[in-house]
Amino acid sequence: MTQTMTEPRTELNASRTQPLRLHHHAWITDDQEANRHFYEDVIGLPLVATWTEREVLSGAERAYCHTLYGLADGSALAFFQFADPKDQEEFKTGINTTPLRHIAFKVEAETQDAIRERVTAADYPQANPHVLDHGFCVSLYITDPNGLILEFAVDHPDVEKIDAERRATAHADLGRWLAGDHTSNNNWR
């Protein structure tokens, strides 16, 4: 039987089919050193690998530098920069900048405060640090030097209760919304 949208997956079934964790998220940077300074010195993610490579991409041999900044769970943010400016321009993609397109990291309140203080002290005008209380978490948003929006989220103290409630009704909530009932189910704001 094929699983439908309204049939919840069992935990046993999910554990066999879900990815284990994020391995990395890749992005293009125009300046590896400015990027390193931002992620390592300001945000606090250590540079864990630098790969300098030449390989055939899209029919041409290209030289590039690939850096990875580590997270506590072993995942990473990765950034590419090409040696040839023409290659850089070819692979750099423009995106519709919106606060809804971002990468979110779970952090403790002390880490969130420290990141906000370091970003403010580093005086990155494009960083635009701001905090939003979503009810189920409180998030610090920052824009990196590449235009990538980062979210540093501190979970609500009742995160397990909130998670259990949302898991129990996830399919029904989606079905309700798709049917046209757009009322909020966020009782935590």
ChimeraX commands (.cxc) that place a marker at each C-alpha (Angstrom):
marker #1 position 0.00,0.00,0.00 radius 0.5
marker #1 position 1.30,3.44,-0.90 radius 0.5
marker #1 position 1.51,5.91,1.94 radius 0.5
marker #1 position -0.79,8.89,1.45 radius 0.5
marker #1 position -0.36,12.38,2.82 radius 0.5
marker #1 position -2.80,11.68,5.64 radius 0.5
marker #1 position -1.18,8.43,6.79 radius 0.5
marker #1 position 1.50,9.13,9.41 radius 0.5
marker #1 position 4.75,7.23,9.00 radius 0.5
marker #1 position 5.72,4.96,11.83 radius 0.5
marker #1 position 8.91,5.76,13.73 radius 0.5
marker #1 position 10.42,2.42,12.65 radius 0.5
marker #1 position 9.63,3.11,9.02 radius 0.5
marker #1 position 10.90,6.70,9.25 radius 0.5
marker #1 position 14.20,5.75,10.88 radius 0.5
marker #1 position 15.03,3.48,7.94 radius 0.5
marker #1 position 14.24,6.02,5.26 radius 0.5
marker #1 position 15.16,9.44,6.64 radius 0.5
marker #1 position 18.54,11.05,6.10 radius 0.5
marker #1 position 20.70,10.83,9.22 radius 0.5
marker #1 position 21.57,14.54,9.38 radius 0.5
marker #1 position 22.53,17.41,7.12 radius 0.5
marker #1 position 25.94,16.65,5.60 radius 0.5
marker #1 position 26.54,20.14,4.24 radius 0.5
marker #1 position 24.81,23.04,2.56 radius 0.5
marker #1 position 26.80,24.57,-0.31 radius 0.5
marker #1 position 26.88,28.18,-1.47 radius 0.5
marker #1 position 29.05,30.41,-3.68 radius 0.5
marker #1 position 31.27,33.09,-2.17 radius 0.5
marker #1 position 33.16,35.85,-3.98 radius 0.5
marker #1 position 35.77,36.22,-1.22 radius 0.5
marker #1 position 36.94,33.16,0.70 radius 0.5
marker #1 position 38.91,35.19,3.26 radius 0.5
marker #1 position 36.07,37.61,4.06 radius 0.5
marker #1 position 33.81,34.58,4.29 radius 0.5
marker #1 position 36.27,32.78,6.61 radius 0.5
marker #1 position 36.49,35.82,8.85 radius 0.5
marker #1 position 32.69,36.06,9.09 radius 0.5
marker #1 position 32.01,32.37,9.75 radius 0.5
marker #1 position 35.02,31.50,11.87 radius 0.5
marker #1 position 35.89,34.70,13.72 radius 0.5
marker #1 position 32.44,36.28,14.04 radius 0.5
marker #1 position 29.87,33.46,13.99 radius 0.5
marker #1 position 32.18,30.90,15.61 radius 0.5
marker #1 position 32.04,28.01,13.12 radius 0.5
marker #1 position 35.53,26.51,12.71 radius 0.5
marker #1 position 37.05,26.07,9.26 radius 0.5
marker #1 position 37.31,22.25,9.16 radius 0.5
marker #1 position 38.42,21.62,5.57 radius 0.5
marker #1 position 39.68,23.40,2.50 radius 0.5
marker #1 position 39.69,21.52,-0.79 radius 0.5
marker #1 position 41.50,23.10,-3.74 radius 0.5
marker #1 position 40.53,21.21,-6.84 radius 0.5
marker #1 position 40.43,21.03,-10.62 radius 0.5
marker #1 position 37.73,19.05,-12.30 radius 0.5
marker #1 position 35.45,19.03,-15.28 radius 0.5
marker #1 position 32.17,20.78,-14.47 radius 0.5
marker #1 position 29.59,21.51,-17.18 radius 0.5
marker #1 position 32.00,20.46,-19.92 radius 0.5
marker #1 position 35.06,22.51,-18.93 radius 0.5
marker #1 position 37.94,22.01,-16.52 radius 0.5
marker #1 position 37.63,24.45,-13.64 radius 0.5
marker #1 position 39.81,25.33,-10.66 radius 0.5
marker #1 position 38.03,26.08,-7.43 radius 0.5
marker #1 position 38.42,26.31,-3.68 radius 0.5
marker #1 position 35.82,24.55,-1.49 radius 0.5
marker #1 position 35.77,25.44,2.23 radius 0.5
marker #1 position 33.70,23.80,4.96 radius 0.5
marker #1 position 32.74,25.26,8.34 radius 0.5
marker #1 position 31.75,22.68,10.95 radius 0.5
marker #1 position 28.73,22.39,13.21 radius 0.5
marker #1 position 28.66,20.40,16.46 radius 0.5
marker #1 position 26.79,17.46,14.89 radius 0.5
marker #1 position 29.40,16.99,12.16 radius 0.5
marker #1 position 27.46,18.77,9.42 radius 0.5
marker #1 position 28.89,21.80,7.67 radius 0.5
marker #1 position 28.33,24.91,5.61 radius 0.5
marker #1 position 30.34,24.75,2.39 radius 0.5
marker #1 position 31.43,27.61,0.14 radius 0.5
marker #1 position 32.88,27.53,-3.37 radius 0.5
marker #1 position 34.99,30.13,-5.13 radius 0.5
marker #1 position 36.34,29.65,-8.66 radius 0.5
marker #1 position 39.78,30.83,-9.76 radius 0.5
marker #1 position 38.49,32.14,-13.09 radius 0.5
marker #1 position 36.07,35.09,-12.74 radius 0.5
marker #1 position 34.10,33.78,-15.75 radius 0.5
marker #1 position 33.55,30.46,-13.96 radius 0.5
marker #1 position 32.59,32.33,-10.80 radius 0.5
marker #1 position 29.95,34.28,-12.69 radius 0.5
marker #1 position 28.63,31.16,-14.47 radius 0.5
marker #1 position 28.07,29.24,-11.23 radius 0.5
marker #1 position 26.93,32.11,-9.04 radius 0.5
marker #1 position 23.16,32.08,-8.97 radius 0.5
marker #1 position 20.99,35.06,-8.26 radius 0.5
marker #1 position 18.19,34.39,-5.82 radius 0.5
marker #1 position 15.06,36.21,-4.88 radius 0.5
marker #1 position 16.08,37.54,-1.48 radius 0.5
marker #1 position 13.40,36.86,1.07 radius 0.5
marker #1 position 13.55,36.23,4.81 radius 0.5
marker #1 position 11.76,32.93,4.16 radius 0.5
marker #1 position 14.79,31.52,2.29 radius 0.5
marker #1 position 17.34,30.85,5.01 radius 0.5
marker #1 position 19.33,28.21,6.89 radius 0.5
marker #1 position 18.34,27.69,10.54 radius 0.5
marker #1 position 20.61,26.43,13.31 radius 0.5
marker #1 position 19.53,25.27,16.76 radius 0.5
marker #1 position 21.49,27.10,19.45 radius 0.5
marker #1 position 21.35,27.78,23.18 radius 0.5
marker #1 position 20.36,31.29,24.35 radius 0.5
marker #1 position 23.93,32.08,25.42 radius 0.5
marker #1 position 25.25,31.17,21.96 radius 0.5
marker #1 position 22.59,33.29,20.29 radius 0.5
marker #1 position 23.49,36.27,22.49 radius 0.5
marker #1 position 27.21,35.82,21.83 radius 0.5
marker #1 position 26.68,35.65,18.05 radius 0.5
marker #1 position 24.53,38.80,18.12 radius 0.5
marker #1 position 27.21,40.62,20.16 radius 0.5
marker #1 position 30.04,39.53,17.83 radius 0.5
marker #1 position 28.11,40.49,14.68 radius 0.5
marker #1 position 27.24,43.88,16.16 radius 0.5
marker #1 position 30.87,44.45,17.25 radius 0.5
marker #1 position 32.20,43.38,13.83 radius 0.5
marker #1 position 30.06,46.10,12.22 radius 0.5
marker #1 position 28.81,44.22,9.17 radius 0.5
marker #1 position 26.32,46.71,7.71 radius 0.5
marker #1 position 24.63,44.04,5.56 radius 0.5
marker #1 position 24.21,41.64,8.52 radius 0.5
marker #1 position 20.96,43.26,9.71 radius 0.5
marker #1 position 20.78,41.24,12.96 radius 0.5
marker #1 position 17.24,41.06,14.33 radius 0.5
marker #1 position 15.28,38.79,16.66 radius 0.5
marker #1 position 11.80,37.35,16.13 radius 0.5
marker #1 position 9.80,35.45,18.72 radius 0.5
marker #1 position 7.94,32.69,16.85 radius 0.5
marker #1 position 6.40,31.31,20.05 radius 0.5
marker #1 position 7.86,27.83,19.64 radius 0.5
marker #1 position 11.36,29.38,19.30 radius 0.5
marker #1 position 13.11,32.74,19.45 radius 0.5
marker #1 position 15.28,33.39,16.41 radius 0.5
marker #1 position 18.19,35.68,15.60 radius 0.5
marker #1 position 18.45,36.41,11.87 radius 0.5
marker #1 position 21.67,37.57,10.22 radius 0.5
marker #1 position 22.63,38.04,6.57 radius 0.5
marker #1 position 26.13,36.79,5.71 radius 0.5
marker #1 position 28.54,38.58,3.31 radius 0.5
marker #1 position 27.20,36.40,0.43 radius 0.5
marker #1 position 23.54,37.37,0.94 radius 0.5
marker #1 position 22.68,34.07,2.67 radius 0.5
marker #1 position 20.26,34.52,5.57 radius 0.5
marker #1 position 21.12,32.58,8.72 radius 0.5
marker #1 position 18.75,31.87,11.59 radius 0.5
marker #1 position 19.97,30.95,15.07 radius 0.5
marker #1 position 16.96,29.49,16.91 radius 0.5
marker #1 position 16.53,28.93,20.65 radius 0.5
marker #1 position 13.75,26.42,21.30 radius 0.5
marker #1 position 10.90,27.14,23.71 radius 0.5
marker #1 position 11.41,25.45,27.13 radius 0.5
marker #1 position 8.42,23.17,26.33 radius 0.5
marker #1 position 9.88,22.09,22.98 radius 0.5
marker #1 position 9.12,18.37,23.56 radius 0.5
marker #1 position 5.45,19.09,24.28 radius 0.5
marker #1 position 5.20,21.42,21.28 radius 0.5
marker #1 position 6.92,18.89,19.02 radius 0.5
marker #1 position 4.61,16.08,20.18 radius 0.5
marker #1 position 1.52,18.21,19.49 radius 0.5
marker #1 position 2.66,19.21,16.00 radius 0.5
marker #1 position 3.70,15.64,15.09 radius 0.5
marker #1 position 0.33,14.27,16.23 radius 0.5
marker #1 position -1.63,16.66,14.03 radius 0.5
marker #1 position 0.83,17.40,11.18 radius 0.5
marker #1 position -1.11,15.62,8.43 radius 0.5
marker #1 position -4.50,16.87,9.61 radius 0.5
marker #1 position -3.14,20.43,9.89 radius 0.5
marker #1 position -1.75,20.28,6.35 radius 0.5
marker #1 position -5.01,18.83,5.03 radius 0.5
marker #1 position -7.00,21.58,6.77 radius 0.5
marker #1 position -4.76,24.28,5.33 radius 0.5
marker #1 position -4.87,22.81,1.80 radius 0.5
marker #1 position -8.67,22.69,2.06 radius 0.5
marker #1 position -8.74,26.46,2.62 radius 0.5
marker #1 position -8.82,26.81,6.41 radius 0.5
marker #1 position -5.86,29.15,6.98 radius 0.5
marker #1 position -6.39,29.85,10.68 radius 0.5
marker #1 position -3.29,29.76,12.86 radius 0.5
marker #1 position -2.50,26.70,14.93 radius 0.5
marker #1 position 0.41,28.42,16.72 radius 0.5
marker #1 position -0.83,28.72,20.29 radius 0.5
marker #1 position 2.66,29.50,21.54 radius 0.5
marker #1 position 2.90,33.14,20.43 radius 0.5
marker link #1:1,2 radius 0.2
marker link #1:2,3 radius 0.2
marker link #1:3,4 radius 0.2
marker link #1:4,5 radius 0.2
marker link #1:5,6 radius 0.2
marker link #1:6,7 radius 0.2
marker link #1:7,8 radius 0.2
marker link #1:8,9 radius 0.2
marker link #1:9,10 radius 0.2
marker link #1:10,11 radius 0.2
marker link #1:11,12 radius 0.2
marker link #1:12,13 radius 0.2
marker link #1:13,14 radius 0.2
marker link #1:14,15 radius 0.2
marker link #1:15,16 radius 0.2
marker link #1:16,17 radius 0.2
marker link #1:17,18 radius 0.2
marker link #1:18,19 radius 0.2
marker link #1:19,20 radius 0.2
marker link #1:20,21 radius 0.2
marker link #1:21,22 radius 0.2
marker link #1:22,23 radius 0.2
marker link #1:23,24 radius 0.2
marker link #1:24,25 radius 0.2
marker link #1:25,26 radius 0.2
marker link #1:26,27 radius 0.2
marker link #1:27,28 radius 0.2
marker link #1:28,29 radius 0.2
marker link #1:29,30 radius 0.2
marker link #1:30,31 radius 0.2
marker link #1:31,32 radius 0.2
marker link #1:32,33 radius 0.2
marker link #1:33,34 radius 0.2
marker link #1:34,35 radius 0.2
marker link #1:35,36 radius 0.2
marker link #1:36,37 radius 0.2
marker link #1:37,38 radius 0.2
marker link #1:38,39 radius 0.2
marker link #1:39,40 radius 0.2
marker link #1:40,41 radius 0.2
marker link #1:41,42 radius 0.2
marker link #1:42,43 radius 0.2
marker link #1:43,44 radius 0.2
marker link #1:44,45 radius 0.2
marker link #1:45,46 radius 0.2
marker link #1:46,47 radius 0.2
marker link #1:47,48 radius 0.2
marker link #1:48,49 radius 0.2
marker link #1:49,50 radius 0.2
marker link #1:50,51 radius 0.2
marker link #1:51,52 radius 0.2
marker link #1:52,53 radius 0.2
marker link #1:53,54 radius 0.2
marker link #1:54,55 radius 0.2
marker link #1:55,56 radius 0.2
marker link #1:56,57 radius 0.2
marker link #1:57,58 radius 0.2
marker link #1:58,59 radius 0.2
marker link #1:59,60 radius 0.2
marker link #1:60,61 radius 0.2
marker link #1:61,62 radius 0.2
marker link #1:62,63 radius 0.2
marker link #1:63,64 radius 0.2
marker link #1:64,65 radius 0.2
marker link #1:65,66 radius 0.2
marker link #1:66,67 radius 0.2
marker link #1:67,68 radius 0.2
marker link #1:68,69 radius 0.2
marker link #1:69,70 radius 0.2
marker link #1:70,71 radius 0.2
marker link #1:71,72 radius 0.2
marker link #1:72,73 radius 0.2
marker link #1:73,74 radius 0.2
marker link #1:74,75 radius 0.2
marker link #1:75,76 radius 0.2
marker link #1:76,77 radius 0.2
marker link #1:77,78 radius 0.2
marker link #1:78,79 radius 0.2
marker link #1:79,80 radius 0.2
marker link #1:80,81 radius 0.2
marker link #1:81,82 radius 0.2
marker link #1:82,83 radius 0.2
marker link #1:83,84 radius 0.2
marker link #1:84,85 radius 0.2
marker link #1:85,86 radius 0.2
marker link #1:86,87 radius 0.2
marker link #1:87,88 radius 0.2
marker link #1:88,89 radius 0.2
marker link #1:89,90 radius 0.2
marker link #1:90,91 radius 0.2
marker link #1:91,92 radius 0.2
marker link #1:92,93 radius 0.2
marker link #1:93,94 radius 0.2
marker link #1:94,95 radius 0.2
marker link #1:95,96 radius 0.2
marker link #1:96,97 radius 0.2
marker link #1:97,98 radius 0.2
marker link #1:98,99 radius 0.2
marker link #1:99,100 radius 0.2
marker link #1:100,101 radius 0.2
marker link #1:101,102 radius 0.2
marker link #1:102,103 radius 0.2
marker link #1:103,104 radius 0.2
marker link #1:104,105 radius 0.2
marker link #1:105,106 radius 0.2
marker link #1:106,107 radius 0.2
marker link #1:107,108 radius 0.2
marker link #1:108,109 radius 0.2
marker link #1:109,110 radius 0.2
marker link #1:110,111 radius 0.2
marker link #1:111,112 radius 0.2
marker link #1:112,113 radius 0.2
marker link #1:113,114 radius 0.2
marker link #1:114,115 radius 0.2
marker link #1:115,116 radius 0.2
marker link #1:116,117 radius 0.2
marker link #1:117,118 radius 0.2
marker link #1:118,119 radius 0.2
marker link #1:119,120 radius 0.2
marker link #1:120,121 radius 0.2
marker link #1:121,122 radius 0.2
marker link #1:122,123 radius 0.2
marker link #1:123,124 radius 0.2
marker link #1:124,125 radius 0.2
marker link #1:125,126 radius 0.2
marker link #1:126,127 radius 0.2
marker link #1:127,128 radius 0.2
marker link #1:128,129 radius 0.2
marker link #1:129,130 radius 0.2
marker link #1:130,131 radius 0.2
marker link #1:131,132 radius 0.2
marker link #1:132,133 radius 0.2
marker link #1:133,134 radius 0.2
marker link #1:134,135 radius 0.2
marker link #1:135,136 radius 0.2
marker link #1:136,137 radius 0.2
marker link #1:137,138 radius 0.2
marker link #1:138,139 radius 0.2
marker link #1:139,140 radius 0.2
marker link #1:140,141 radius 0.2
marker link #1:141,142 radius 0.2
marker link #1:142,143 radius 0.2
marker link #1:143,144 radius 0.2
marker link #1:144,145 radius 0.2
marker link #1:145,146 radius 0.2
marker link #1:146,147 radius 0.2
marker link #1:147,148 radius 0.2
marker link #1:148,149 radius 0.2
marker link #1:149,150 radius 0.2
marker link #1:150,151 radius 0.2
marker link #1:151,152 radius 0.2
marker link #1:152,153 radius 0.2
marker link #1:153,154 radius 0.2
marker link #1:154,155 radius 0.2
marker link #1:155,156 radius 0.2
marker link #1:156,157 radius 0.2
marker link #1:157,158 radius 0.2
marker link #1:158,159 radius 0.2
marker link #1:159,160 radius 0.2
marker link #1:160,161 radius 0.2
marker link #1:161,162 radius 0.2
marker link #1:162,163 radius 0.2
marker link #1:163,164 radius 0.2
marker link #1:164,165 radius 0.2
marker link #1:165,166 radius 0.2
marker link #1:166,167 radius 0.2
marker link #1:167,168 radius 0.2
marker link #1:168,169 radius 0.2
marker link #1:169,170 radius 0.2
marker link #1:170,171 radius 0.2
marker link #1:171,172 radius 0.2
marker link #1:172,173 radius 0.2
marker link #1:173,174 radius 0.2
marker link #1:174,175 radius 0.2
marker link #1:175,176 radius 0.2
marker link #1:176,177 radius 0.2
marker link #1:177,178 radius 0.2
marker link #1:178,179 radius 0.2
marker link #1:179,180 radius 0.2
marker link #1:180,181 radius 0.2
marker link #1:181,182 radius 0.2
marker link #1:182,183 radius 0.2
marker link #1:183,184 radius 0.2
marker link #1:184,185 radius 0.2
marker link #1:185,186 radius 0.2
marker link #1:186,187 radius 0.2
marker link #1:187,188 radius 0.2
marker link #1:188,189 radius 0.2
view
